């Protein structure tokens, strides 16, 4: 589990990444037993509310330069991958908000035999929270700092699967550990440093050739490293108990649906434990091989900034990707999020609409254009905002 402090940042990230992430078909460079795939994406455009504020909105042209290098090695059925992702963002009318983010990901897929496999993940992120995103600097606090908040994050994880998809039963166990440490504006960010130990197990029971029931239990131990006082600690243990189904009924429809109960227990007696009905779903429908709709929805208890115990968040999104021919693709997306704060009685509704078109100039070069509109309404007017943007992207590889 990763704490989602930047709910409006989820929408903001749409302006920093093209609708079409892997439209090109990069050629690899052989380095002995390892192959290398480099790509470079340059995006430039304009946002009319870079701090996501209700008043005194500031607009800016934005350019993001994003080189990515991926190293891939295979040993029989086993596969190993290392990815380095560097992003340099420039706000042409707000130099203080320029940033350089680095993300390193390593993963290994190890197959012991037809029944047993192990997936390993390690990641390091040197990243930022843009001003106006996250619970620390959103709304009226968007510009209390003169630069973005920076943090380092480390993640290690493992997923062990026993059983094959065609078996009557299959079990999947997961374990991960995440640490986030903020590195600037420590008077604000020091209480937000955290680590999370996540464990989970899912049992799949096949009831039809392409359909399985699932039973899932997950636990997150959330620890804030620098609590101001034990009485106000946000440390908690969160349990999820879910049942559902996964199916690949036809070539057109696939999906997974889960529903159940989430229980959050706080270590501080001053904070109230809570339990909620919870669900997660993702359904994909492809009426044609070149046209796909994806619906996602869910409910979760997000971490707050300390003024509330938690944020009850419900979300839904629908995406439509369509290939008109071998070179021209379009994408439309709509997303909705409702966030209810348990103590301050704040409630937000955020709507976002994006549209994009990409054209493959060559096998190794794609031109893209994305436009978006995001609007948040709230019963506390200082947290309302709207933002519009348009971005042109050029992605290339070898």
Rosetta blueprint (number, residue, H / E / L):
1 X L
2 X L
3 X L
4 X L
5 X L
6 X L
7 X H
8 X H
9 X H
10 X H
11 X H
12 X H
13 X H
14 X H
15 X H
16 X L
17 X L
18 X L
19 X L
20 X L
21 X L
22 X L
23 X L
24 X L
25 X L
26 X L
27 X L
28 X L
29 X E
30 X E
31 X E
32 X L
33 X L
34 X E
35 X E
36 X E
37 X E
38 X E
39 X E
40 X E
41 X E
42 X E
43 X E
44 X E
45 X E
46 X E
47 X E
48 X L
49 X L
50 X L
51 X L
52 X L
53 X L
54 X L
55 X L
56 X L
57 X L
58 X L
59 X L
60 X E
61 X E
62 X E
63 X E
64 X E
65 X E
66 X E
67 X E
68 X E
69 X E
70 X E
71 X E
72 X E
73 X E
74 X E
75 X E
76 X L
77 X L
78 X E
79 X E
80 X E
81 X E
82 X E
83 X E
84 X E
85 X E
86 X E
87 X E
88 X E
89 X E
90 X E
91 X E
92 X L
93 X L
94 X L
95 X H
96 X H
97 X H
98 X L
99 X E
100 X E
101 X E
102 X E
103 X E
104 X E
105 X E
106 X E
107 X E
108 X E
109 X E
110 X E
111 X E
112 X L
113 X L
114 X L
115 X L
116 X E
117 X E
118 X E
119 X E
120 X E
121 X E
122 X E
123 X E
124 X E
125 X E
126 X E
127 X E
128 X E
129 X E
130 X L
131 X L
132 X L
133 X L
134 X L
135 X L
136 X L
137 X L
138 X L
139 X H
140 X H
141 X H
142 X L
143 X L
144 X L
145 X L
146 X L
147 X L
148 X L
149 X E
150 X E
151 X E
152 X E
153 X E
154 X E
155 X E
156 X E
157 X E
158 X E
159 X E
160 X E
161 X E
162 X E
163 X L
164 X L
165 X L
166 X L
167 X L
168 X L
169 X E
170 X E
171 X E
172 X E
173 X E
174 X E
175 X E
176 X E
177 X E
178 X E
179 X E
180 X E
181 X E
182 X E
183 X L
184 X L
185 X L
186 X H
187 X H
188 X H
189 X H
190 X H
191 X H
192 X H
193 X L
194 X E
195 X E
196 X E
197 X E
198 X E
199 X E
200 X E
201 X E
202 X E
203 X E
204 X E
205 X E
206 X E
207 X E
208 X E
209 X L
210 X L
211 X E
212 X E
213 X E
214 X E
215 X E
216 X E
217 X E
218 X E
219 X E
220 X E
221 X E
222 X E
223 X E
224 X E
225 X L
226 X L
227 X L
228 X L
229 X L
230 X H
231 X H
232 X H
233 X L
234 X L
235 X L
236 X E
237 X E
238 X E
239 X E
240 X E
241 X E
242 X E
243 X E
244 X E
245 X E
246 X E
247 X E
248 X L
249 X L
250 X L
251 X L
252 X L
253 X E
254 X E
255 X E
256 X E
257 X E
258 X E
259 X E
260 X E
261 X E
262 X E
263 X E
264 X E
265 X E
266 X E
267 X L
268 X L
269 X L
270 X L
271 X L
272 X L
273 X L
274 X E
275 X E
276 X E
277 X E
278 X E
279 X E
280 X E
281 X E
282 X E
283 X E
284 X E
285 X E
286 X E
287 X E
288 X E
289 X L
290 X L
291 X E
292 X E
293 X E
294 X E
295 X E
296 X E
297 X E
298 X E
299 X E
300 X E
301 X E
302 X E
303 X L
304 X L
305 X L
306 X L
307 X L
308 X L
309 X L
310 X L
311 X E
312 X E
313 X E
314 X E
315 X E
316 X E
317 X E
318 X E
319 X E
320 X E
321 X E
322 X E
323 X E
324 X L
325 X L
326 X L
327 X L
328 X E
329 X E
330 X E
331 X E
332 X E
333 X E
334 X E
335 X E
336 X E
337 X E
338 X E
339 X E
340 X E
341 X E
342 X L
343 X L
344 X L
345 X L
346 X L
347 X E
348 X E
349 X E
350 X E
351 X E
352 X E
353 X E
354 X E
355 X E
356 X E
357 X E
358 X E
359 X E
360 X E
361 X E
362 X E
363 X L
364 X L
365 X E
366 X E
367 X E
368 X E
369 X E
370 X E
371 X E
372 X E
373 X E
374 X E
375 X E
376 X E
377 X E
378 X E
379 X L
380 X L
381 X H
382 X H
383 X H
384 X L
385 X E
386 X E
387 X E
388 X E
389 X E
390 X E
391 X E
392 X E
393 X E
394 X E
395 X E
396 X E
397 X E
398 X L
